[in-house]
Amino acid sequence: MDNLVSDYGTPLYVTDLDIVEDRYNNLENSINIDVKYACKSNFDPLVLNRLQDNDAEFVAGSSYEAMIAYENGVDAGRLQVTAVSPSSESITQLINLSKESENFTVVINDYDTCRRLCRNGFSGRCLIRLKASKDLMSSDKYSNGSYMKFGMTEEEIRDSIRLIQDSGADMLGFHSHLGGTIKNSDIQGFRDHCANIINRSKKYVDLSDIDVINFGGGFGVPEKQGEEEINLTELNRSISSVLESEDSIRYVVEPGRYISAPSTVLLTEVRTVREDDNGRFIGVDAGMSQFPRTTMFDVYHEIRNLSDYAEQSKQTVAGPTCSGADVFCHEREFGKCHKGDILALENVGAYGFVMAGNFHGYPYPTIVDADGNTSPLSGGLE
């Protein structure tokens, strides 16, 4: 890490691609349904190409995300793209990608999008998105908005099926959106979600007439020391108990965070140390511009002081922006910090740099792998 900081400075994202590869293969080999990697968690081309080398397939959250993957070496035939209220430019991109490979697939979220695609000559493969059960959505904070946003009404589904058939496009089956933080306590709920999507699919088609049921979803990772990884054996047993034995159907899940989160740390340098009656304050050069996740979602990320492991101290760590919300932790005990120390925020491989921006004009962060190879996205999108 010292060499990487010397070469690239801070803030600096560092990804261990071996961890990405190992976690993908472990999941793929542990459950009886297919795994597609959710690019939205981390679309660094270094990550995508390592996964493609392991025969992975990919789910992109927009045509723009898909174009990043495609233009950086991912085969169009390995891509599935979700179309939610797409722009005209996005519709064109989806149609063009479908012409690059007959295996390219679009997930259609609503009837209006279906109509616009078919009107513009789309004749490729697609999935229709069903609504997940509202009580199974993974986050109470966002469940109502997610329920309204993701998936079609029953009338839209039937109208979309007719329109797809009339246009000559290929409806492969159904898709759903659930969320990406499923842990051991959620396995039963995820099983119920899978059973619900299978049963709902039967309302519209004979299962022997479709090829794919995609459950969406994703699996969480331990956030704090001592927390357990999701039990893949129990997950597989639970899901397998509800799968129909129809040979033609390919069942799919879409993890992103499970695969990418533990692979990456964000390195940041201590620039300010202040101690008063309110406690010990640590100011660092990374903040919500480079890593907004703690600010947006109030989530926990371990912080390690790479410069000193001995003396412990309760410390509040905050970024440099002019926002009181730009705080990584409040009065957390870890290695006592001094000016010039390097801190590592852990588990930032998912929804880290992909959510970064230029608030206050701060530059987009530098991104490298553990060997010091620079990501094509280092410094921001062109």
C-alpha positions as CSV (number, residue, x, y, z in Angstrom):
1,M,0.0,0.0,0.0
2,D,2.9,2.4,0.8
3,N,4.2,2.1,-2.7
4,L,0.8,2.7,-4.2
5,V,0.3,5.8,-2.1
6,S,3.7,7.1,-3.1
7,D,3.0,6.5,-6.7
8,Y,-0.6,7.8,-6.9
9,G,-1.3,9.8,-3.8
10,T,-4.6,9.9,-2.0
11,P,-7.6,9.6,-2.1
12,L,-7.0,6.2,-3.8
13,Y,-9.2,3.2,-4.5
14,V,-7.2,-0.1,-4.6
15,T,-8.9,-3.3,-5.8
16,D,-7.6,-6.8,-5.3
17,L,-8.9,-8.6,-8.5
18,D,-8.2,-12.0,-7.0
19,I,-10.8,-11.4,-4.4
20,V,-13.4,-10.5,-7.1
21,E,-12.6,-13.6,-9.0
22,D,-12.6,-15.9,-5.9
23,R,-15.9,-14.6,-4.6
24,Y,-17.6,-14.9,-8.0
25,N,-16.4,-18.5,-8.5
26,N,-17.3,-19.4,-5.0
27,L,-20.9,-18.2,-5.4
28,E,-21.2,-19.7,-8.9
29,N,-20.1,-23.1,-7.6
30,S,-22.2,-23.0,-4.5
31,I,-25.8,-22.4,-5.7
32,N,-27.8,-24.3,-8.3
33,I,-28.9,-21.2,-10.2
34,D,-27.0,-19.0,-12.6
35,V,-25.1,-15.9,-11.5
36,K,-25.0,-12.6,-13.4
37,Y,-22.7,-9.9,-12.0
38,A,-24.5,-6.6,-11.3
39,C,-22.2,-3.9,-12.9
40,K,-24.0,-1.1,-11.0
41,S,-22.0,-2.1,-7.9
42,N,-18.7,-1.6,-9.6
43,F,-18.2,-1.2,-13.4
44,D,-14.4,-0.7,-13.3
45,P,-13.3,-2.3,-16.6
46,L,-10.5,-4.1,-14.6
47,V,-13.2,-5.8,-12.6
48,L,-15.4,-6.6,-15.6
49,N,-12.6,-8.0,-17.7
50,R,-11.3,-10.3,-14.9
51,L,-14.9,-11.6,-14.5
52,Q,-15.3,-12.1,-18.2
53,D,-12.1,-14.1,-18.1
54,N,-14.0,-16.4,-15.8
55,D,-17.0,-16.7,-18.2
56,A,-19.2,-14.3,-16.2
57,E,-22.3,-12.6,-17.6
58,F,-23.3,-9.1,-16.7
59,V,-26.3,-7.0,-15.7
60,A,-26.1,-3.3,-16.5
61,G,-28.4,-0.8,-14.8
62,S,-28.6,1.5,-17.9
63,S,-27.5,1.6,-21.5
64,Y,-24.8,4.0,-20.5
65,E,-23.4,1.5,-18.0
66,A,-23.6,-1.2,-20.7
67,M,-21.7,1.0,-23.1
68,I,-18.9,1.5,-20.6
69,A,-18.7,-2.3,-20.3
70,Y,-18.9,-2.9,-24.1
71,E,-16.4,-0.2,-25.0
72,N,-13.9,-1.6,-22.6
73,G,-14.0,-5.2,-23.9
74,V,-17.1,-6.9,-22.6
75,D,-18.9,-9.0,-25.2
76,A,-22.4,-7.6,-26.0
77,G,-23.7,-11.2,-25.9
78,R,-22.8,-11.3,-22.2
79,L,-24.8,-8.2,-21.4
80,Q,-28.3,-7.8,-20.0
81,V,-29.5,-4.2,-19.6
82,T,-32.4,-2.8,-17.5
83,A,-34.4,-0.1,-19.2
84,V,-36.1,2.2,-16.7
85,S,-37.6,5.4,-18.2
86,P,-34.8,5.4,-20.8
87,S,-33.9,8.5,-22.8
88,S,-34.2,8.5,-26.6
89,E,-30.4,8.1,-26.8
90,S,-30.7,5.1,-24.5
91,I,-33.3,3.5,-26.7
92,T,-31.0,3.9,-29.6
93,Q,-28.1,2.4,-27.7
94,L,-30.2,-0.6,-26.6
95,I,-31.3,-1.3,-30.2
96,N,-27.7,-0.9,-31.5
97,L,-26.3,-3.3,-28.9
98,S,-29.0,-5.9,-29.7
99,K,-27.7,-5.8,-33.3
100,E,-24.2,-6.6,-32.1
101,S,-25.3,-9.9,-30.6
102,E,-28.4,-12.0,-30.7
103,N,-27.7,-12.9,-27.0
104,F,-27.9,-9.3,-25.8
105,T,-31.0,-8.9,-23.5
106,V,-33.1,-6.0,-22.4
107,V,-35.1,-6.0,-19.2
108,I,-38.3,-3.9,-19.9
109,N,-39.5,-2.2,-16.7
110,D,-42.8,-0.6,-18.0
111,Y,-45.2,-0.6,-20.9
112,D,-44.2,2.8,-22.2
113,T,-40.6,1.6,-22.6
114,C,-41.8,-1.5,-24.3
115,R,-43.9,0.5,-26.8
116,R,-40.9,2.9,-27.5
117,L,-38.5,0.0,-28.1
118,C,-40.9,-1.9,-30.4
119,R,-41.9,1.3,-32.3
120,N,-38.2,1.9,-33.0
121,G,-37.6,-1.6,-34.5
122,F,-36.3,-3.5,-31.5
123,S,-36.5,-7.2,-32.3
124,G,-34.0,-8.7,-29.8
125,R,-34.3,-10.7,-26.6
126,C,-36.1,-9.2,-23.6
127,L,-37.5,-9.9,-20.1
128,I,-40.6,-8.4,-18.6
129,R,-40.1,-7.1,-15.1
130,L,-42.6,-8.2,-12.5
131,K,-43.1,-6.3,-9.2
132,A,-41.6,-8.0,-6.2
133,S,-43.8,-8.4,-3.1
134,K,-43.8,-5.1,-1.2
135,D,-43.2,-6.8,2.1
136,L,-40.1,-8.5,0.8
137,M,-38.3,-5.3,-0.4
138,S,-34.9,-5.2,1.3
139,S,-35.0,-1.6,2.7
140,D,-37.9,-0.1,4.7
141,K,-36.6,3.4,3.8
142,Y,-37.0,2.8,0.1
143,S,-39.5,0.0,-0.2
144,N,-42.6,2.1,-1.2
145,G,-40.7,4.0,-3.8
146,S,-39.1,0.9,-5.1
147,Y,-42.4,-0.9,-5.3
148,M,-43.9,1.9,-7.3
149,K,-40.8,2.3,-9.5
150,F,-39.8,-1.3,-10.4
151,G,-42.0,-3.6,-12.4
152,M,-45.2,-3.6,-14.4
153,T,-48.9,-3.7,-13.4
154,E,-50.8,-6.8,-14.4
155,E,-52.4,-4.8,-17.3
156,E,-49.0,-3.6,-18.5
157,I,-47.6,-7.1,-18.5
158,R,-50.4,-8.5,-20.6
159,D,-50.2,-5.5,-23.0
160,S,-46.4,-5.8,-23.2
161,I,-46.5,-9.5,-24.0
162,R,-48.9,-8.9,-26.9
163,L,-46.8,-6.0,-28.2
164,I,-43.6,-8.0,-28.0
165,Q,-45.2,-10.9,-29.9
166,D,-46.6,-8.6,-32.6
167,S,-43.3,-6.9,-33.1
168,G,-41.3,-10.0,-33.6
169,A,-39.1,-9.5,-30.5
170,D,-38.2,-12.5,-28.4
171,M,-39.6,-12.6,-24.9
172,L,-37.4,-14.9,-22.9
173,G,-39.3,-14.7,-19.6
174,F,-39.5,-12.6,-16.5
175,H,-37.4,-10.5,-14.2
176,S,-37.8,-8.8,-10.8
177,H,-36.0,-6.3,-8.6
178,L,-35.6,-6.9,-4.9
179,G,-32.4,-5.3,-3.5
180,G,-28.8,-6.2,-2.7
181,T,-28.4,-6.7,1.1
182,I,-29.8,-10.2,1.7
183,K,-28.1,-11.8,4.7
184,N,-28.7,-15.0,6.7
185,S,-31.7,-13.6,8.4
186,D,-33.3,-12.8,5.0
187,I,-32.8,-16.3,3.4
188,Q,-36.4,-17.4,4.1
189,G,-37.7,-14.1,2.7
190,F,-35.7,-14.5,-0.4
191,R,-37.0,-18.0,-0.8
192,D,-40.5,-16.7,-0.6
193,H,-39.6,-14.0,-3.1
194,C,-38.4,-16.7,-5.6
195,A,-41.6,-18.8,-5.1
196,N,-43.7,-15.7,-5.6
197,I,-42.0,-14.7,-8.9
198,I,-42.4,-18.3,-10.2
199,N,-46.1,-18.4,-9.3
200,R,-46.7,-14.9,-10.7
201,S,-45.0,-16.0,-14.0
202,K,-47.6,-18.8,-14.3
203,K,-50.4,-16.2,-14.5
204,Y,-49.1,-15.0,-17.9
205,V,-47.5,-17.9,-19.6
206,D,-46.9,-21.7,-19.5
207,L,-43.5,-22.1,-18.0
208,S,-42.6,-24.5,-20.8
209,D,-42.9,-21.5,-23.2
210,I,-40.2,-19.3,-21.5
211,D,-36.5,-19.6,-21.0
212,V,-35.6,-17.4,-18.1
213,I,-36.8,-16.4,-14.6
214,N,-34.5,-13.9,-13.1
215,F,-35.0,-13.2,-9.4
216,G,-32.8,-10.1,-9.2
217,G,-31.6,-9.5,-5.7
218,G,-28.2,-9.7,-4.3
219,F,-26.4,-10.8,-1.2
220,G,-24.9,-8.8,1.6
221,V,-21.4,-8.9,3.1
222,P,-20.3,-8.6,6.7
223,E,-19.9,-5.0,7.6
224,K,-18.4,-5.3,11.1
225,Q,-15.8,-7.6,12.6
226,G,-17.4,-10.8,13.9
227,E,-20.4,-10.7,11.5
228,E,-20.9,-13.9,9.4
229,E,-20.9,-14.3,5.7
230,I,-24.1,-15.5,4.1
231,N,-24.5,-19.3,4.4
232,L,-24.4,-20.3,0.8
233,T,-25.2,-23.9,1.6
234,E,-28.4,-22.9,3.4
235,L,-29.2,-20.3,0.7
236,N,-28.9,-23.0,-2.0
237,R,-31.0,-25.5,-0.1
238,S,-33.7,-22.9,0.5
239,I,-33.9,-21.6,-3.0
240,S,-33.7,-25.1,-4.5
241,S,-36.8,-26.1,-2.6
242,V,-39.1,-23.8,-4.6
243,L,-37.6,-24.2,-8.1
244,E,-39.8,-25.8,-10.7
245,S,-38.3,-28.8,-12.5
246,E,-39.1,-27.4,-15.9
247,D,-35.9,-28.2,-17.9
248,S,-36.3,-25.3,-20.3
249,I,-36.0,-22.6,-17.6
250,R,-32.8,-20.9,-16.6
251,Y,-33.0,-19.4,-13.1
252,V,-30.8,-16.4,-12.4
253,V,-29.7,-14.1,-9.6
254,E,-27.9,-10.8,-9.9
255,P,-25.3,-10.3,-7.1
256,G,-23.0,-7.3,-7.3
257,R,-22.1,-6.2,-3.7
258,Y,-21.3,-9.8,-2.6
259,I,-18.7,-10.1,-5.3
260,S,-17.1,-6.7,-5.4
261,A,-17.5,-5.0,-2.0
262,P,-14.7,-6.8,0.0
263,S,-12.2,-6.4,-2.9
264,T,-11.5,-2.7,-2.5
265,V,-10.2,-0.2,0.1
266,L,-10.2,3.6,-0.1
267,L,-7.0,5.0,1.1
268,T,-7.1,8.5,2.5
269,E,-4.5,10.7,4.3
270,V,-5.0,12.4,7.7
271,R,-4.7,16.2,7.2
272,T,-6.2,17.5,10.4
273,V,-6.1,16.3,14.1
274,R,-8.0,18.3,16.7
275,E,-8.8,17.3,20.3
276,D,-11.2,19.3,22.6
277,D,-14.1,18.8,24.9
278,N,-16.1,17.3,22.1
279,G,-13.6,14.5,21.5
280,R,-10.9,13.7,18.9
281,F,-11.6,14.9,15.4
282,I,-9.7,13.6,12.4
283,G,-10.0,15.4,9.0
284,V,-9.0,13.4,5.9
285,D,-8.6,14.2,2.2
286,A,-11.3,11.8,1.1
287,G,-15.0,12.7,1.6
288,M,-18.5,12.4,0.2
289,S,-17.2,13.6,-3.2
290,Q,-15.1,10.4,-3.5
291,F,-17.3,8.1,-1.4
292,P,-20.8,9.3,-0.7
293,R,-22.2,6.0,0.5
294,T,-21.9,6.7,4.3
295,T,-23.6,10.1,3.8
296,M,-26.4,8.9,1.6
297,F,-27.3,5.6,3.4
298,D,-25.9,6.0,6.9
299,V,-24.0,2.7,6.6
300,Y,-21.0,1.3,8.5
301,H,-17.6,0.8,7.0
302,E,-14.6,-0.4,9.0
303,I,-11.7,2.0,9.1
304,R,-8.1,0.9,9.8
305,N,-5.1,3.1,10.5
306,L,-2.4,1.6,8.3
307,S,0.3,3.7,10.0
308,D,-0.3,2.7,13.6
309,Y,-1.9,-0.4,15.1
310,A,-0.9,0.0,18.7
311,E,-2.7,2.8,20.7
312,Q,-6.4,2.9,20.3
313,S,-8.6,6.0,20.5
314,K,-12.2,7.1,20.0
315,Q,-12.2,9.3,17.0
316,T,-14.6,11.1,14.6
317,V,-13.4,11.0,11.0
318,A,-14.8,13.5,8.4
319,G,-14.1,14.5,4.9
320,P,-13.1,18.0,3.6
321,T,-16.4,19.2,2.0
322,C,-18.5,22.0,3.3
323,S,-21.2,19.7,4.6
324,G,-21.9,18.5,8.1
325,A,-23.0,15.2,6.7
326,D,-19.6,14.4,5.3
327,V,-18.6,12.1,8.1
328,F,-17.3,8.5,7.9
329,C,-17.7,7.6,11.6
330,H,-18.6,9.2,14.9
331,E,-16.5,8.5,18.0
332,R,-15.3,5.1,16.8
333,E,-12.4,3.3,18.5
334,F,-9.5,2.3,16.3
335,G,-5.8,3.1,15.9
336,K,-5.0,6.6,17.1
337,C,-4.4,8.9,14.2
338,H,-1.8,11.5,13.6
339,K,-1.2,13.9,10.7
340,G,0.1,12.1,7.7
341,D,-1.3,8.7,8.7
342,I,-3.0,6.7,6.0
343,L,-6.4,5.3,6.7
344,A,-8.2,2.5,4.8
345,L,-12.0,2.5,4.5
346,E,-12.9,-1.2,3.9
347,N,-15.6,-2.9,1.8
348,V,-15.8,0.0,-0.6
349,G,-15.7,-2.2,-3.8
350,A,-19.5,-1.8,-4.2
351,Y,-21.2,1.5,-4.7
352,G,-17.9,3.3,-4.1
353,F,-16.3,5.2,-6.9
354,V,-19.3,4.5,-9.1
355,M,-21.3,6.9,-7.0
356,A,-18.5,9.5,-6.8
357,G,-18.9,13.0,-8.2
358,N,-17.3,16.4,-8.4
359,F,-19.0,18.2,-5.4
360,H,-17.0,21.4,-4.6
361,G,-15.0,20.7,-7.8
362,Y,-13.0,17.9,-6.2
363,P,-11.4,15.6,-8.9
364,Y,-12.7,12.1,-9.5
365,P,-10.7,9.6,-7.5
366,T,-7.8,7.6,-8.8
367,I,-8.5,3.8,-9.2
368,V,-5.8,1.1,-9.4
369,D,-5.6,-2.6,-8.8
370,A,-3.3,-4.2,-6.2
371,D,-0.5,-4.5,-8.8
372,G,-0.7,-0.7,-9.6
373,N,-2.5,-1.0,-12.9
374,T,-4.6,2.1,-13.5
375,S,-8.3,1.7,-14.3
376,P,-9.6,3.3,-17.6
377,L,-12.1,5.1,-15.3
378,S,-9.4,6.6,-13.0
379,G,-9.9,10.3,-12.9
380,G,-13.6,10.1,-14.1
381,L,-15.6,9.4,-17.2
382,E,-14.8,11.2,-20.4
